[in-house]
Amino acid sequence: MVPKPIIVTTQPSSSSSITPPPFPLRNISTVQTQQNPQTLKTTTTAPPPPPPKITTTPPSTTTKPSPTRRTTSTSELLSVPALIFNTFDDVINNFIDPPLKPSVDPKHVLSQNFAPVDELPPTECQIVKGSLPPCLDGAYIRNGPNPQFLPKGPYHLFDGDGMLHAIRIKEGKATLCSRYVKTYKYTIENQAGQSLIPNVFSGFNTLIGSAARGSLTAARVLSGQYNPVNGIGLANTSLALFGNHLFALGESDLPYKVKVTESGDIETVCRFDFGGKLAMSMTAHPKIDGETGETFAFRYSPIPPFLTYFWFDKEGRKQADVPVFSMMRPAFLHDFALTKKYAMFADIQLGMNPLDMIAGGSPVGSDPTKVSRLGILPRYAVDESQIR
């Protein structure tokens, strides 16, 4: 699931243009674990101090702090159930299933070039050499995982919250901005001041750890801390521009509609279900036909149907689902191929096994006994009767 960049044109925004002073560049070398507060901490290399003779004071400005770095004051009292859940969470991560392996230890996984970064408001870039052609008017935007809170337990790079980075180019100037995709998961955890939803790829390493985290998750849901019906996805994998909308995508949730404003800021508009026609998740790698403007996609699932194919017309209207029941076992379908006449799916040895996940294994694994197949389906099929 390699994040994909995309170049888009911008949309005007009714919000005012805010251009804060340039931020100093930071050389992030590692991350440090700290129990209170449980937010991301980074070790930075500060720029050299100014000469003593410089005593000017910059004009007073009000900069909104990043909500992902806020701390909980003593006046913010947690409910009794929340306190109990947080204590149980600490017990799981410190004693029942701590991140013993370097491959899942956030102190190792989130270090050096993979260390998390803060949100960055629209900030004008300094042109070191040359110039930008004044005819350029658009934005380059990419997606990737960036956890808003340092994980207390095991962590995998796929489990980070989605963050968008965009360079807005206009009138010979470039503006850089980094914003989180405001998913439901991001929002409720930001309000709580800590992580609530367990990591899928790294939170189920042992049988007892899986049972403990599963019980804690059920308790949080039953107590009303969050509602999984509203989505638990990260929107951290890729971006797609189709149907006159720009979407941040992740394979475990619906698309999130986003936009780049004229000032270069990135806004999350909404969780998008295409008029109620997309009730479940979709691939993070749809195929867009540049000639017809149509978009083709699919979703895979650990329960039947293991594969469902669908497409959108050039206006972004979703067409009917085509369940593929001839796929007998759940496969981990990262991507698919599209030609002028067919959609092609790879039923490979890499698959999903929910039973292994419940027993403390990885949700994804290989099965060497399985014979790999290629499924070829007419791209405008209304059912799977013509699949080969």
VEXDOLUM-544766 format. One line per 3 residues: number of its first residue (from 0); their letters; for each residue x, y, z of C-alpha. Coordinates in steps of 0.05 Angstrom, whole numbers. Layout:
N
NUM	A	X Y Z  ...
This chain:
388
0	MVP	0 0 0  50 53 -24  21 123 -18
3	KPI	8 154 -86  18 229 -101  -30 266 -146
6	IVT	-30 333 -180  -96 371 -175  -125 439 -189
9	TQP	-149 478 -130  -218 499 -108  -234 568 -79
12	SSS	-250 571 -6  -294 619 33  -244 619 91
15	SSI	-194 676 96  -123 666 72  -75 656 131
18	TPP	-1 658 116  39 650 181  113 666 184
21	PFP	158 610 156  171 554 205  243 533 220
24	LRN	264 468 189  269 410 238  318 352 235
27	IST	278 296 269  326 242 292  283 198 336
30	VQT	220 193 378  215 184 452  162 147 493
33	QQN	129 186 549  70 163 589  39 231 608
36	PQT	17 264 565  13 209 513  25 251 452
39	LKT	80 250 400  147 274 424  204 287 377
42	TTT	277 303 386  294 362 342  357 400 324
45	APP	344 473 337  371 527 291  430 567 318
48	PPP	410 625 365  411 696 336  469 742 353
51	PKI	461 777 420  457 846 388  391 829 353
54	TTT	337 848 403  278 864 358  211 834 377
57	PPS	167 805 322  96 830 317  46 794 361
60	TTT	9 739 324  -40 687 347  -23 617 322
63	KPS	-71 561 335  -33 503 366  -37 436 333
66	PTR	-94 397 366  -54 334 360  -4 359 411
69	RTT	-53 384 463  -48 360 535  -105 346 582
72	STS	-109 396 639  -129 377 709  -196 411 698
75	ELL	-214 361 644  -242 304 686  -250 236 653
78	SVP	-310 194 667  -303 133 712  -310 84 653
81	ALI	-257 122 613  -208 119 672  -220 44 679
84	FNT	-210 33 604  -146 74 603  -118 36 662
87	FDD	-135 -30 628  -103 -5 564  -39 11 602
90	VIN	-38 -59 633  -46 -91 564  10 -50 532
93	NFI	59 -55 590  48 -126 616  2 -169 573
96	DPP	26 -152 503  82 -101 504  120 -84 439
99	LKP	178 -131 452  199 -141 379  236 -82 346
102	SVD	191 -93 284  130 -70 325  164 -25 376
105	PKH	143 48 360  210 73 387  243 36 329
108	VLS	189 38 275  176 112 284  248 136 284
111	QNF	293 174 237  260 187 170  195 154 194
114	APV	186 198 255  118 233 258  111 307 241
117	DEL	64 361 264  10 394 221  37 454 183
120	PPT	-9 512 164  0 542 95  72 567 95
123	ECQ	106 602 37  168 565 12  233 601 0
126	IVK	257 596 -72  332 582 -65  350 583 -138
129	GSL	314 600 -203  240 616 -207  172 584 -216
132	PPC	137 597 -282  78 644 -268  34 600 -314
135	LDG	35 543 -263  -29 542 -223  -47 480 -184
138	AYI	-24 434 -128  18 372 -117  -11 331 -60
141	RNG	9 264 -29  -17 219 27  16 176 80
144	PNP	10 149 152  28 196 209  2 176 279
147	QFL	-26 235 318  -8 200 384  53 159 398
150	PKG	27 87 404  33 57 473  33 -14 447
153	PYH	56 -51 384  55 -10 320  60 -21 245
156	LFD	72 33 193  5 18 160  -32 37 224
159	GDG	-16 112 224  -69 167 215  -73 195 145
162	MLH	-36 260 133  -38 300 69  21 343 46
165	AIR	9 393 -9  50 445 -47  5 499 -76
168	IKE	37 534 -135  8 600 -159  35 665 -188
171	GKA	107 643 -181  101 624 -108  98 557 -73
174	TLC	60 544 -8  71 482 34  17 453 79
177	SRY	8 389 119  -59 369 149  -89 306 179
180	VKT	-149 276 143  -204 289 194  -231 219 195
183	YKY	-280 196 248  -224 158 282  -179 219 282
186	TIE	-234 264 309  -257 222 368  -186 206 389
189	NQA	-166 279 383  -224 297 428  -205 243 478
192	GQS	-132 263 477  -108 192 465  -115 131 421
195	LIP	-180 92 428  -184 44 369  -132 -13 368
198	NVF	-83 -20 311  -105 -73 261  -37 -94 234
201	SGF	0 -96 300  -50 -99 357  -63 -174 355
204	NTL	4 -209 366  -15 -260 420  -77 -298 438
207	IGS	-83 -265 506  -66 -197 477  -119 -204 424
210	AAR	-171 -225 475  -153 -167 520  -155 -114 465
213	GSL	-218 -144 437  -252 -140 505  -229 -69 515
216	TAA	-253 -49 446  -322 -79 460  -326 -43 526
219	RVL	-309 24 494  -362 14 441  -416 -8 491
222	SGQ	-400 51 536  -409 99 477  -337 123 471
225	YNP	-342 112 397  -387 80 344  -352 36 293
228	VNG	-411 46 245  -383 116 232  -318 86 206
231	IGL	-252 65 237  -209 76 175  -146 118 170
234	ANT	-151 146 98  -75 141 96  -60 102 32
237	SLA	-72 143 -31  -110 198 -66  -157 195 -126
240	LFG	-190 250 -167  -254 229 -201  -327 251 -207
243	NHL	-303 323 -195  -280 305 -125  -213 292 -92
246	FAL	-213 233 -44  -165 209 10  -169 133 10
249	GES	-156 75 56  -180 4 44  -216 -3 111
252	DLP	-266 54 104  -306 98 57  -269 152 18
255	YKV	-260 220 51  -272 281 7  -217 334 14
258	KVT	-198 398 -22  -139 446 -29  -160 518 -20
261	ESG	-134 579 -57  -91 596 3  -59 527 0
264	DIE	-94 498 61  -121 427 60  -192 415 84
267	TVC	-230 351 99  -300 360 72  -336 296 92
270	RFD	-338 220 93  -367 205 24  -417 149 8
273	FGG	-437 170 -63  -509 185 -46  -516 124 -1
276	KLA	-494 75 -56  -427 58 -24  -443 27 43
279	MSM	-376 -7 55  -303 5 40  -269 7 -28
282	TAH	-199 -3 -55  -148 52 -46  -126 41 -118
285	PKI	-184 54 -166  -171 57 -241  -191 119 -278
288	DGE	-201 115 -354  -173 179 -382  -214 172 -446
291	TGE	-283 158 -417  -275 192 -349  -302 128 -316
294	TFA	-272 100 -252  -268 26 -234  -259 -2 -165
297	FRY	-270 -61 -119  -269 -82 -47  -246 -146 -13
300	SPI	-272 -175 51  -256 -230 102  -328 -254 96
303	PPF	-368 -273 32  -370 -245 -19  -294 -240 -14
306	LTY	-291 -196 -76  -341 -143 -100  -330 -104 -165
309	FWF	-363 -37 -184  -351 25 -225  -370 99 -229
312	DKE	-392 139 -290  -355 203 -309  -400 244 -264
315	GRK	-381 201 -204  -447 162 -200  -435 93 -171
318	QAD	-462 33 -210  -488 -31 -180  -443 -80 -142
321	VPV	-421 -143 -177  -405 -196 -123  -355 -248 -144
324	FSM	-373 -312 -108  -325 -354 -149  -270 -330 -103
327	MRP	-275 -384 -51  -227 -357 2  -209 -287 26
330	AFL	-148 -259 -10  -109 -196 5  -122 -158 -60
333	HDF	-77 -98 -59  -92 -78 -131  -123 -99 -197
336	ALT	-114 -86 -271  -160 -55 -323  -160 -58 -399
339	KKY	-209 -29 -449  -252 -91 -443  -236 -127 -378
342	AMF	-221 -121 -304  -169 -170 -279  -162 -195 -207
345	ADI	-106 -236 -176  -130 -290 -127  -62 -300 -96
348	QLG	-31 -339 -39  -29 -278 5  -95 -279 43
351	MNP	-134 -257 104  -151 -305 160  -195 -275 215
354	LDM	-189 -339 256  -113 -331 259  -122 -259 278
357	IAG	-168 -278 336  -117 -330 358  -63 -277 361
360	GSP	-34 -283 291  -27 -233 235  -90 -214 197
363	VGS	-50 -224 133  -9 -286 116  12 -332 60
366	DPT	-17 -400 44  32 -442 2  -20 -496 -9
369	KVS	-65 -449 -48  -62 -447 -124  -61 -375 -149
372	RLG	-111 -354 -202  -126 -295 -247  -199 -275 -255
375	ILP	-218 -238 -319  -285 -203 -318  -317 -158 -371
378	RYA	-310 -88 -344  -383 -71 -354  -408 -138 -325
381	VDE	-473 -138 -286  -457 -205 -253  -399 -254 -250
384	SQI	-429 -304 -300  -376 -285 -352  -315 -287 -308
387	R	-259 -333 -330
